[in-house]
């Protein structure tokens, strides 16, 4: 699937409305501070835009430089659409839209095109870790979840509610699962959270069969491999209340 051009369509409920009321004020505020939008540019041409979430990477917490987990589609060359010859576009400029509509230049740190995961750093002051990660298998039969994303141009923060789907979908990829949450391309790379605000998965996009996602446990393993590969020291993941899992 080649994703082209329109990354600004909203989905679900805008912040303060609908599902946000069910999540509650404290959880909603933490999610609002954690979720950003990113766009990649070649010259003046925008190549891609998607969502992302702050994480606590490699065991260090630098109040002036934050790390964002997002989709590697942000930097993937669209001329090689998932055909085994994936490449990134060299020399892209990455711009990050932070909460409160602040814009900062982002820097690609690491990426894994096979799992469609990327890490971007951004210079930004932050008082405490904002990422909302949690280990643990989901309860397929009863878990209510919300897919969250942010638009790049409007800065709108959105959430769509749904449930986890207990099947792996039509693609030959054992780590990819689905939810009934309906999103647009703007939600790619955004988090799937439970109603306690815990990060469970990272969302991708498929308008036909549901919203694909990559489980947090698998993301932890992927980041661990990146950490080993690039000789990183250690990292921790936090839930939205600052607890380590």
C-alpha positions in Angstrom: 0.0 0.0 0.0 1.3 3.4 -1.0 0.1 6.3 1.2 -0.1 9.5 -0.7 -0.5 13.2 -0.1 -3.4 13.6 2.4 -2.3 13.3 6.0 -4.6 15.9 7.5 -8.0 14.2 7.7 -9.2 14.1 11.3 -10.8 11.0 13.0 -12.8 10.1 16.0 -13.3 12.7 18.7 -11.3 15.9 19.1 -9.7 16.6 22.5 -12.2 17.3 25.3 -15.1 15.5 23.5 -16.4 11.9 23.3 -13.9 9.3 24.2 -11.7 11.9 26.0 -14.4 12.3 28.6 -14.4 8.5 29.2 -10.6 8.6 29.6 -10.9 11.2 32.3 -9.1 14.5 32.9 -5.8 13.3 34.3 -5.2 10.6 31.7 -6.3 12.9 28.9 -3.9 15.6 30.0 -1.0 13.1 30.1 -1.8 11.8 26.6 -2.1 15.4 25.3 1.5 16.1 26.6 2.8 12.9 25.1 1.5 12.8 21.5 3.1 14.9 18.8 2.9 15.2 15.0 5.9 14.9 12.7 6.4 15.7 9.0 9.3 15.0 6.6 10.3 17.4 3.9 12.5 17.3 0.8 13.2 20.9 0.1 9.8 22.6 0.2 7.9 19.4 -0.6 6.3 17.5 2.3 6.9 13.8 1.9 5.0 12.3 4.8 3.2 13.3 8.1 2.2 11.1 11.0 1.9 11.0 14.8 4.4 10.0 17.5 4.9 9.7 21.2 7.6 10.7 23.6 9.6 7.8 25.2 12.4 7.5 27.7 15.3 6.1 25.6 18.6 4.5 26.7 18.3 5.0 30.4 19.0 8.7 30.4 16.6 11.6 30.9 17.8 14.8 29.3 15.4 17.7 30.1 16.5 19.5 26.9 16.4 16.6 24.4 13.5 14.2 24.0 13.0 11.0 22.0 9.9 10.3 19.9 8.7 6.8 18.8 7.0 7.0 15.4 6.5 5.1 12.2 9.5 4.6 9.8 7.1 5.6 7.0 8.2 9.1 7.9 11.5 8.6 6.2 10.8 5.6 3.9 11.3 6.1 0.2 7.8 5.7 -1.4 9.5 4.3 -4.6 10.1 1.1 -2.7 6.6 0.3 -1.1 7.3 -2.6 1.2 8.7 -4.9 -1.5 11.8 -6.0 0.3 14.0 -3.3 -1.2 13.0 -0.6 1.3 15.2 2.4 1.6 15.0 5.7 3.4 15.2 9.1 1.7 18.5 10.6 2.7 18.7 14.3 3.6 15.1 14.7 4.7 14.3 17.5 7.0 12.1 16.4 9.9 9.8 18.9 11.6 8.0 18.1 14.9 4.8 19.7 16.0 4.8 19.7 19.8 1.8 20.2 22.1 0.8 23.9 22.3 1.6 24.2 18.6 5.4 24.6 19.0 7.5 23.6 16.0 11.0 22.1 16.4 13.5 20.4 14.1 13.8 16.7 14.6 16.7 14.3 14.0 16.4 10.7 13.0 18.2 8.6 15.5 17.4 5.0 14.5 14.9 3.1 12.3 13.8 -0.4 11.5 12.0 -0.6 8.1 11.0 -4.2 8.5 8.9 -3.4 11.6 8.2 0.2 10.5 9.6 1.8 13.6 11.7 4.9 14.0 13.1 7.1 16.7 13.4 10.9 16.3 15.1 13.3 18.8 14.0 16.8 19.3 15.3 19.7 21.4 12.6 20.5 23.9 12.4 21.2 27.6 10.3 18.7 29.6 9.8 18.4 33.3 9.3 14.7 33.4 8.9 11.6 31.2 5.7 11.7 29.3 5.6 8.3 27.5 2.9 5.9 28.4 4.3 2.4 27.9 3.3 -0.9 29.6 4.3 -4.5 29.3 1.7 -7.3 29.3 -0.7 -9.2 27.1 -4.1 -7.7 26.3 -7.4 -9.2 27.4 -8.8 -9.7 23.9 -12.4 -10.3 25.1 -12.9 -7.2 27.1 -10.2 -4.6 26.6 -11.5 -1.2 25.5 -8.9 0.9 23.8 -8.5 4.3 22.1 -6.3 5.1 19.1 -4.7 8.6 19.4 -3.2 10.9 16.8 -2.4 14.5 16.1 -2.7 16.4 12.8 0.4 18.4 11.7 -1.2 21.5 10.2 -4.1 22.0 12.7 -2.5 20.4 15.8 -5.8 18.8 16.5 -5.5 15.9 19.0 -7.9 13.1 18.2 -9.0 9.7 19.6 -11.1 6.9 18.3 -12.5 4.2 20.6 -12.8 0.4 19.9 -11.7 -3.1 20.9 -8.8 -5.4 20.1 -9.4 -7.9 17.3 -8.2 -11.5 18.1 -6.7 -12.3 14.7 -3.6 -11.4 12.8 -5.2 -10.1 9.6 -4.5 -10.9 5.9 -0.8 -10.1 6.0 2.0 -12.5 6.5 3.4 -10.7 9.5 3.1 -12.5 12.8 3.6 -9.4 15.0 0.8 -7.3 13.4 -2.7 -7.3 15.0 -5.8 -5.1 14.7 -8.3 -3.0 16.6 -11.7 -1.8 15.6 -10.6 1.9 16.1 -11.0 3.9 13.0 -8.2 6.3 12.2 -6.9 8.2 9.2 -3.3 8.5 7.9 -2.7 11.2 10.5 -2.9 8.5 13.2 0.0 6.5 11.8 2.7 6.1 14.5 0.3 7.2 17.2 -0.4 5.2 20.4 -3.2 2.8 21.2 -4.0 3.2 24.9 -6.3 1.5 27.3 -8.8 3.4 29.4 -6.3 3.8 32.2 -4.0 5.6 29.8 -1.4 2.8 29.5 0.4 2.6 26.2 -0.3 -0.8 24.6 0.6 -0.5 20.9 1.6 1.7 18.0 -0.9 2.2 15.2 -0.5 1.8 11.5 -3.2 2.3 8.8 -5.5 0.1 6.7 -8.9 1.5 5.7 -10.3 -1.9 4.8 -9.6 -4.5 7.5 -9.2 -2.4 10.6 -6.4 -0.5 12.3 -3.1 -2.6 12.4 -0.9 -2.2 15.4 2.4 -3.4 16.8 2.3 -4.5 20.5 4.3 -2.6 23.1 6.2 -5.9 24.0 7.4 -6.2 20.5 8.4 -2.6 20.3 10.4 -3.1 23.5 12.2 -6.0 21.8 12.8 -4.0 18.6 14.2 -1.0 20.6 16.3 -3.5 22.6 17.8 -4.7 19.3 18.5 -1.2 18.2 20.1 -0.5 21.6 22.4 -3.4 21.2 23.2 -2.7 17.6 24.1 0.9 18.2 25.8 0.3 21.6 23.2 2.1 23.6 23.5 1.7 27.4 19.9 1.1 28.6 16.4 2.5 28.4 13.2 2.5 30.4 9.6 2.8 29.4 7.0 4.7 31.5 3.3 4.6 31.7 1.4 7.9 31.9 1.7 8.0 35.7 5.5 7.7 35.6 5.6 4.0 36.7 8.3 1.7 35.2 7.3 -1.6 33.7 
